[in-house]
Amino acid sequence: MATPVTTLFLDIGGVLLTNGWDRKARQLAAETFALDCEEMNERHHLTFDTYEEGKLSLDEYLSRVVFYEKRPFSREEFRRFMFGQSRPFPEMIELVCRLKERHGLKVAAVSNEGRELTSHRIGEFHLGSFIDFFISSCFVHYRKPDADIYRIALDIAQVKPAQVAYIEDRPMFVEVARGLGINGIVHTGWEATKRDLEGFGLAL
């Protein structure tokens, strides 16, 4: 490549870990806690963007989505359930760690997540041991696909778009980043992403 890649931008949910609070997790929550799934999803979609932008606490989000009426379970029980849905993708974490060590890469997470979920996932899976910067929607108050979240990431990392390889499982977000000149990889699995990274000069 004319411009060597020095930096990785990574989504967290769908790349390094499972999604933090997606439709499947909400379906399971509805079944576990005997909630009306359709009503919960409607309330979720009306307010989750605001939570991910860091403008609501998790308690405020839960007040709108679950605890707008009396429940036979506690907020803490429900929070523990939410946090318990996160699982790692060890092969992707290992790949990023090995690439960082071999090529001396900067690594930044660029993700849409609420503050409490973000903090839990960073701590639980030791993401700070290999990620240098966390450009999370709850910290910077912009959500993907807003191009400004990528501009902020570039400013924080102090790199040019052509120096970045961005791994993301949502094609639209990759398209937006490519529009800024960032090299994008649509993540569909460990093997395909490893091959794509080799194409950017990041081989093990």
C-alpha positions in Angstrom: 0.0 0.0 0.0 1.1 3.5 -0.7 0.3 4.6 2.9 1.1 2.0 5.5 -1.7 1.2 8.0 -0.6 2.2 11.5 -3.9 2.1 13.3 -6.9 -0.2 13.8 -10.4 1.1 14.4 -12.6 -1.7 15.8 -16.2 -2.1 16.6 -16.8 -3.9 19.8 -20.2 -5.6 19.5 -20.2 -8.1 16.7 -16.4 -8.0 16.3 -14.6 -8.4 19.7 -17.7 -9.3 21.7 -21.3 -10.3 21.2 -23.6 -7.3 21.0 -24.3 -5.8 24.4 -28.1 -5.5 24.2 -29.6 -6.6 20.9 -32.9 -8.0 19.8 -32.0 -11.5 20.8 -31.0 -10.4 24.3 -34.2 -8.5 24.7 -36.2 -11.4 23.6 -34.5 -13.6 26.2 -35.1 -10.9 28.8 -38.8 -10.8 28.0 -39.0 -14.6 28.3 -36.9 -14.7 31.5 -38.8 -11.8 33.3 -42.3 -12.4 31.7 -42.3 -9.1 29.9 -44.3 -8.0 26.8 -41.5 -8.2 24.3 -43.3 -6.1 21.6 -43.9 -3.3 24.1 -40.4 -3.5 25.5 -38.9 -3.3 22.0 -41.1 -0.3 21.0 -40.1 1.5 24.2 -36.4 0.5 23.6 -36.4 1.9 20.0 -37.9 5.2 21.2 -35.2 5.8 23.8 -32.1 3.7 23.2 -30.3 6.2 20.9 -30.5 8.7 23.7 -28.9 6.2 26.1 -26.2 5.3 23.7 -25.4 9.0 23.1 -24.6 9.3 26.9 -27.7 11.5 27.6 -29.4 9.0 29.8 -28.1 6.7 32.6 -28.9 3.0 32.5 -31.4 3.5 35.4 -33.2 6.2 33.4 -33.3 3.9 30.3 -34.7 1.1 32.4 -37.3 3.4 34.0 -38.6 4.1 30.5 -38.3 0.6 29.0 -39.0 -1.9 31.9 -39.7 -0.2 35.3 -42.4 2.2 34.1 -44.7 0.0 36.3 -44.1 -2.1 39.3 -42.2 -5.4 38.7 -41.7 -8.5 40.8 -38.0 -8.3 40.2 -35.4 -5.6 41.1 -33.4 -3.3 38.9 -30.2 -5.0 40.0 -31.5 -8.4 38.9 -32.3 -7.0 35.5 -29.0 -5.1 35.2 -27.1 -8.4 36.1 -29.0 -10.1 33.3 -28.2 -7.4 30.8 -24.5 -7.5 31.7 -24.5 -11.3 31.6 -25.4 -11.4 27.9 -21.9 -10.3 26.8 -19.6 -13.0 25.5 -16.1 -12.6 24.0 -14.9 -13.7 20.5 -11.4 -15.0 21.7 -10.0 -15.6 18.2 -10.7 -12.0 17.3 -9.2 -10.6 20.5 -6.1 -12.8 20.0 -5.8 -11.6 16.4 -5.9 -8.0 17.3 -3.4 -8.5 20.2 -0.9 -10.3 18.0 -1.2 -7.7 15.2 -0.8 -4.9 17.7 2.4 -6.5 19.0 3.9 -7.4 15.7 3.2 -4.2 13.8 3.2 -1.7 16.7 -0.3 -0.6 15.9 -2.5 1.9 17.7 -5.9 0.4 18.4 -9.1 2.3 19.0 -12.6 1.1 19.7 -15.3 3.0 17.8 -18.6 1.8 19.1 -22.2 2.6 19.8 -22.8 1.7 23.5 -24.3 3.1 26.7 -21.9 4.1 29.5 -22.6 1.4 32.0 -22.5 -1.4 29.4 -19.3 0.0 28.0 -17.6 0.2 31.4 -18.7 -3.3 32.3 -17.5 -4.8 29.0 -14.1 -2.9 29.1 -13.5 -4.2 32.6 -15.0 -7.7 32.3 -13.0 -8.6 29.1 -9.9 -6.5 29.9 -10.3 -4.6 26.7 -8.0 -1.8 28.0 -5.1 -4.2 27.9 -4.9 -3.9 24.1 -7.2 -1.0 23.1 -5.5 2.4 23.5 -8.6 4.7 23.0 -12.4 4.2 23.5 -14.4 6.4 21.2 -17.7 5.2 22.4 -21.0 7.0 21.6 -21.7 7.5 25.3 -18.4 9.4 25.7 -18.4 11.6 22.6 -22.2 12.0 22.2 -22.2 11.0 18.5 -23.4 7.7 17.2 -22.4 5.7 14.1 -23.3 6.3 11.3 -22.7 10.0 12.1 -19.4 10.7 10.3 -18.3 13.0 13.2 -17.6 10.0 15.4 -14.9 8.9 12.9 -13.5 12.4 12.7 -13.2 12.4 16.5 -11.5 9.0 16.4 -9.0 10.3 13.8 -8.3 13.4 15.9 -7.7 11.4 19.1 -5.5 8.9 17.4 -3.7 11.7 15.4 -3.7 9.7 12.2 -4.8 10.3 8.6 -7.7 8.2 7.2 -5.4 6.2 4.9 -3.4 5.0 7.9 -6.5 3.3 9.4 -8.0 -0.1 8.9 -11.5 -0.2 10.3 -13.2 -3.5 11.2 -16.9 -3.4 11.5 -19.8 -5.8 11.1 -22.3 -3.3 9.7 -21.8 -2.5 6.1 -23.4 0.9 6.2 -20.9 2.0 8.9 -18.0 0.8 6.8 -19.4 2.8 3.8 -19.5 6.0 5.9 -16.0 5.5 7.1 -14.8 4.8 3.6 -16.3 8.1 2.5 -13.8 9.8 4.8 -10.9 7.8 3.2 -10.7 5.2 6.0 -9.9 1.6 4.8 -12.9 -0.5 5.8 -13.4 -4.2 6.4 -16.9 -5.6 6.7 -16.4 -8.3 9.4 -18.1 -11.6 8.7 -15.8 -13.9 10.5 -12.3 -14.3 11.8 -10.7 -16.0 8.8 -12.1 -13.5 6.2 -11.0 -10.5 8.4 -7.6 -12.0 8.8 -7.2 -12.2 5.0 -8.5 -8.7 4.5 -6.0 -7.4 7.0 -3.2 -9.1 5.2 -4.3 -7.2 2.1 -3.5 -4.0 4.1 0.0 -5.2 4.9 -1.0 -6.5 8.4 0.1 -10.2 8.2 1.2 -12.3 11.2 
